[in-house]
Amino acid sequence: MAPEFIRLAHVVSAALMFGVGIGAFWFMLTTVRSGNPAAIAITTRNAVSAVLPASHFRSRSDRV
C-alpha cells in the first residue's frame, strides 16, 4: 500500500509542478509579445511568485 501511494503522490506532484511551469511560461510568453512594460513587470512578479515559494524572497536575516 505505501509504495503505491508514494508513487502516486510523486506522479501527481510532478504533474502539478510541470503544469505550473507551463502556465508561467505561457503567461510570460503572451505578455512579452504584447510589448507593454507595465504588464510585463506585473506578470513577471506573479509568474515568479507562482513558481518559487514565498520564503525564497525573504532576506537572509529573516530566515530561520
N, CA, C and O atoms as a GROMACS GRO file, in nm:
protein
  256
    1MET      N    1   0.082  -0.120   0.000
    1MET     CA    2   0.000   0.000   0.000
    1MET      C    3   0.086   0.126   0.000
    1MET      O    4   0.061   0.218  -0.078
    2ALA      N    5   0.188   0.131   0.085
    2ALA     CA    6   0.270   0.252   0.095
    2ALA      C    7   0.349   0.281  -0.033
    2ALA      O    8   0.352   0.396  -0.076
    3PRO      N    9   0.411   0.181  -0.096
    3PRO     CA   10   0.485   0.213  -0.219
    3PRO      C   11   0.394   0.267  -0.330
    3PRO      O   12   0.435   0.355  -0.406
    4GLU      N   13   0.272   0.213  -0.341
    4GLU     CA   14   0.180   0.263  -0.443
    4GLU      C   15   0.139   0.407  -0.414
    4GLU      O   16   0.128   0.488  -0.506
    5PHE      N   17   0.115   0.438  -0.287
    5PHE     CA   18   0.077   0.574  -0.250
    5PHE      C   19   0.192   0.672  -0.276
    5PHE      O   20   0.170   0.782  -0.325
    6ILE      N   21   0.312   0.631  -0.242
    6ILE     CA   22   0.428   0.717  -0.265
    6ILE      C   23   0.447   0.742  -0.415
    6ILE      O   24   0.474   0.855  -0.456
    7ARG      N   25   0.432   0.639  -0.495
    7ARG     CA   26   0.444   0.655  -0.640
    7ARG      C   27   0.335   0.747  -0.693
    7ARG      O   28   0.363   0.834  -0.776
    8LEU      N   29   0.212   0.729  -0.648
    8LEU     CA   30   0.102   0.814  -0.692
    8LEU      C   31   0.126   0.960  -0.650
    8LEU      O   32   0.106   1.051  -0.731
    9ALA      N   33   0.168   0.982  -0.527
    9ALA     CA   34   0.195   1.117  -0.480
    9ALA      C   35   0.307   1.180  -0.562
    9ALA      O   36   0.302   1.299  -0.594
   10HIS      N   37   0.407   1.103  -0.596
   10HIS     CA   38   0.519   1.154  -0.676
   10HIS      C   39   0.472   1.195  -0.815
   10HIS      O   40   0.508   1.302  -0.864
   11VAL      N   41   0.392   1.111  -0.879
   11VAL     CA   42   0.344   1.140  -1.015
   11VAL      C   43   0.252   1.261  -1.014
   11VAL      O   44   0.262   1.347  -1.102
   12VAL      N   45   0.163   1.268  -0.916
   12VAL     CA   46   0.070   1.382  -0.909
   12VAL      C   47   0.146   1.511  -0.883
   12VAL      O   48   0.117   1.613  -0.947
   13SER      N   49   0.241   1.510  -0.791
   13SER     CA   50   0.316   1.632  -0.762
   13SER      C   51   0.403   1.674  -0.880
   13SER      O   52   0.418   1.793  -0.906
   14ALA      N   53   0.460   1.578  -0.952
   14ALA     CA   54   0.540   1.611  -1.070
   14ALA      C   55   0.451   1.672  -1.179
   14ALA      O   56   0.492   1.768  -1.244
   15ALA      N   57   0.333   1.618  -1.198
   15ALA     CA   58   0.241   1.673  -1.297
   15ALA      C   59   0.197   1.814  -1.259
   15ALA      O   60   0.185   1.901  -1.345
   16LEU      N   61   0.174   1.837  -1.131
   16LEU     CA   62   0.135   1.970  -1.084
   16LEU      C   63   0.247   2.071  -1.105
   16LEU      O   64   0.223   2.182  -1.151
   17MET      N   65   0.369   2.032  -1.071
   17MET     CA   66   0.482   2.123  -1.090
   17MET      C   67   0.505   2.153  -1.238
   17MET      O   68   0.536   2.266  -1.275
   18PHE      N   69   0.490   2.052  -1.322
   18PHE     CA   70   0.506   2.072  -1.466
   18PHE      C   71   0.399   2.166  -1.519
   18PHE      O   72   0.428   2.255  -1.600
   19GLY      N   73   0.276   2.148  -1.474
   19GLY     CA   74   0.166   2.234  -1.516
   19GLY      C   75   0.186   2.379  -1.475
   19GLY      O   76   0.157   2.470  -1.552
   20VAL      N   77   0.233   2.401  -1.353
   20VAL     CA   78   0.260   2.538  -1.307
   20VAL      C   79   0.369   2.601  -1.392
   20VAL      O   80   0.360   2.718  -1.428
   21GLY      N   81   0.472   2.525  -1.424
   21GLY     CA   82   0.580   2.577  -1.507
   21GLY      C   83   0.532   2.612  -1.647
   21GLY      O   84   0.570   2.716  -1.700
   22ILE      N   85   0.451   2.527  -1.707
   22ILE     CA   86   0.398   2.555  -1.841
   22ILE      C   87   0.306   2.676  -1.837
   22ILE      O   88   0.306   2.758  -1.929
   23GLY      N   89   0.226   2.688  -1.731
   23GLY     CA   90   0.137   2.803  -1.718
   23GLY      C   91   0.215   2.933  -1.705
   23GLY      O   92   0.181   3.033  -1.768
   24ALA      N   93   0.318   2.932  -1.623
   24ALA     CA   94   0.401   3.052  -1.606
   24ALA      C   95   0.469   3.088  -1.737
   24ALA      O   96   0.476   3.206  -1.773
   25PHE      N   97   0.517   2.989  -1.808
   25PHE     CA   98   0.580   3.013  -1.939
   25PHE      C   99   0.480   3.075  -2.036
   25PHE      O  100   0.514   3.170  -2.107
   26TRP      N  101   0.357   3.022  -2.042
   26TRP     CA  102   0.258   3.072  -2.135
   26TRP      C  103   0.222   3.217  -2.107
   26TRP      O  104   0.216   3.299  -2.199
   27PHE      N  105   0.199   3.250  -1.979
   27PHE     CA  106   0.164   3.387  -1.945
   27PHE      C  107   0.280   3.483  -1.974
   27PHE      O  108   0.259   3.594  -2.020
   28MET      N  109   0.402   3.439  -1.947
   28MET     CA  110   0.518   3.524  -1.977
   28MET      C  111   0.532   3.544  -2.128
   28MET      O  112   0.558   3.655  -2.174
   29LEU      N  113   0.516   3.438  -2.204
   29LEU     CA  114   0.529   3.448  -2.349
   29LEU      C  115   0.427   3.544  -2.408
   29LEU      O  116   0.462   3.631  -2.488
   30THR      N  117   0.302   3.531  -2.369
   30THR     CA  118   0.198   3.619  -2.425
   30THR      C  119   0.217   3.763  -2.379
   30THR      O  120   0.190   3.856  -2.456
   31THR      N  121   0.262   3.784  -2.258
   31THR     CA  122   0.282   3.921  -2.209
   31THR      C  123   0.402   3.986  -2.276
   31THR      O  124   0.394   4.103  -2.314
   32VAL      N  125   0.511   3.915  -2.292
   32VAL     CA  126   0.629   3.972  -2.356
   32VAL      C  127   0.597   4.006  -2.502
   32VAL      O  128   0.646   4.106  -2.554
   33ARG      N  129   0.517   3.925  -2.566
   33ARG     CA  130   0.480   3.953  -2.704
   33ARG      C  131   0.392   4.076  -2.716
   33ARG      O  132   0.385   4.137  -2.823
   34SER      N  133   0.323   4.115  -2.607
   34SER     CA  134   0.239   4.235  -2.612
   34SER      C  135   0.323   4.362  -2.616
   34SER      O  136   0.279   4.462  -2.672
   35GLY      N  137   0.443   4.359  -2.557
   35GLY     CA  138   0.532   4.474  -2.558
   35GLY      C  139   0.498   4.581  -2.456
   35GLY      O  140   0.556   4.689  -2.460
   36ASN      N  141   0.406   4.554  -2.365
   36ASN     CA  142   0.366   4.651  -2.263
   36ASN      C  143   0.455   4.634  -2.140
   36ASN      O  144   0.444   4.532  -2.071
   37PRO      N  145   0.544   4.730  -2.109
   37PRO     CA  146   0.637   4.713  -1.997
   37PRO      C  147   0.569   4.696  -1.861
   37PRO      O  148   0.616   4.620  -1.777
   38ALA      N  149   0.459   4.767  -1.838
   38ALA     CA  150   0.388   4.755  -1.710
   38ALA      C  151   0.329   4.615  -1.695
   38ALA      O  152   0.337   4.555  -1.588
   39ALA      N  153   0.270   4.564  -1.801
   39ALA     CA  154   0.214   4.429  -1.797
   39ALA      C  155   0.323   4.324  -1.780
   39ALA      O  156   0.304   4.224  -1.710
   40ILE      N  157   0.437   4.345  -1.843
   40ILE     CA  158   0.549   4.252  -1.830
   40ILE      C  159   0.598   4.248  -1.686
   40ILE      O  160   0.627   4.141  -1.634
   41ALA      N  161   0.608   4.365  -1.622
   41ALA     CA  162   0.655   4.370  -1.483
   41ALA      C  163   0.558   4.298  -1.390
   41ALA      O  164   0.602   4.222  -1.303
   42ILE      N  165   0.430   4.320  -1.406
   42ILE     CA  166   0.330   4.256  -1.319
   42ILE      C  167   0.327   4.106  -1.343
   42ILE      O  168   0.324   4.028  -1.248
   43THR      N  169   0.328   4.065  -1.468
   43THR     CA  170   0.323   3.922  -1.500
   43THR      C  171   0.448   3.850  -1.453
   43THR      O  172   0.440   3.737  -1.405
   44THR      N  173   0.563   3.915  -1.466
   44THR     CA  174   0.688   3.853  -1.418
   44THR      C  175   0.681   3.831  -1.268
   44THR      O  176   0.717   3.724  -1.219
   45ARG      N  177   0.635   3.932  -1.194
   45ARG     CA  178   0.623   3.919  -1.048
   45ARG      C  179   0.529   3.804  -1.012
   45ARG      O  180   0.560   3.723  -0.925
   46ASN      N  181   0.415   3.796  -1.080
   46ASN     CA  182   0.318   3.691  -1.049
   46ASN      C  183   0.368   3.553  -1.092
   46ASN      O  184   0.346   3.455  -1.020
   47ALA      N  185   0.434   3.543  -1.205
   47ALA     CA  186   0.484   3.413  -1.251
   47ALA      C  187   0.594   3.362  -1.158
   47ALA      O  188   0.597   3.243  -1.126
   48VAL      N  189   0.682   3.449  -1.116
   48VAL     CA  190   0.790   3.407  -1.027
   48VAL      C  191   0.734   3.367  -0.891
   48VAL      O  192   0.780   3.269  -0.832
   49SER      N  193   0.637   3.440  -0.841
   49SER     CA  194   0.580   3.405  -0.711
   49SER      C  195   0.501   3.275  -0.718
   49SER      O  196   0.486   3.207  -0.617
   50ALA      N  197   0.449   3.239  -0.836
   50ALA     CA  198   0.379   3.112  -0.850
   50ALA      C  199   0.476   2.995  -0.855
   50ALA      O  200   0.443   2.886  -0.808
   51VAL      N  201   0.593   3.017  -0.911
   51VAL     CA  202   0.689   2.908  -0.928
   51VAL      C  203   0.778   2.891  -0.804
   51VAL      O  204   0.805   2.778  -0.763
   52LEU      N  205   0.823   3.000  -0.744
   52LEU     CA  206   0.910   2.993  -0.628
   52LEU      C  207   0.830   3.014  -0.500
   52LEU      O  208   0.734   3.091  -0.499
   53PRO      N  209   0.868   2.947  -0.393
   53PRO     CA  210   0.796   2.968  -0.266
   53PRO      C  211   0.823   3.107  -0.210
   53PRO      O  212   0.926   3.169  -0.239
   54ALA      N  213   0.729   3.156  -0.130
   54ALA     CA  214   0.740   3.290  -0.074
   54ALA      C  215   0.862   3.302   0.016
   54ALA      O  216   0.919   3.411   0.027
   55SER      N  217   0.904   3.195   0.080
   55SER     CA  218   1.019   3.201   0.170
   55SER      C  219   1.148   3.233   0.094
   55SER      O  220   1.246   3.277   0.154
   56HIS      N  221   1.148   3.211  -0.037
   56HIS     CA  222   1.266   3.239  -0.117
   56HIS      C  223   1.295   3.389  -0.125
   56HIS      O  224   1.410   3.429  -0.144
   57PHE      N  225   1.192   3.471  -0.110
   57PHE     CA  226   1.206   3.615  -0.127
   57PHE      C  227   1.240   3.688   0.002
   57PHE      O  228   1.268   3.808  -0.002
   58ARG      N  229   1.237   3.621   0.115
   58ARG     CA  230   1.272   3.688   0.240
   58ARG      C  231   1.422   3.712   0.245
   58ARG      O  232   1.501   3.638   0.184
   59SER      N  233   1.461   3.816   0.318
   59SER     CA  234   1.605   3.843   0.329
   59SER      C  235   1.670   3.738   0.416
   59SER      O  236   1.602   3.668   0.490
   60ARG      N  237   1.799   3.727   0.406
   60ARG     CA  238   1.872   3.625   0.483
   60ARG      C  239   1.856   3.643   0.633
   60ARG      O  240   1.855   3.545   0.706
   61SER      N  241   1.845   3.766   0.679
   61SER     CA  242   1.831   3.790   0.822
   61SER      C  243   1.696   3.747   0.874
   61SER      O  244   1.681   3.720   0.993
   62ASP      N  245   1.594   3.739   0.785
   62ASP     CA  246   1.461   3.697   0.827
   62ASP      C  247   1.445   3.546   0.831
   62ASP      O  248   1.352   3.495   0.893
   63ARG      N  249   1.533   3.475   0.766
   63ARG     CA  250   1.520   3.329   0.760
   63ARG      C  251   1.559   3.267   0.892
   63ARG      O  252   1.648   3.316   0.963
   64VAL      N  253   1.491   3.160   0.923
   64VAL     CA  254   1.518   3.089   1.049
   64VAL      C  255   1.616   2.977   1.027
   64VAL      O  256   1.651   2.906   1.121
   0.00000   0.00000   0.00000
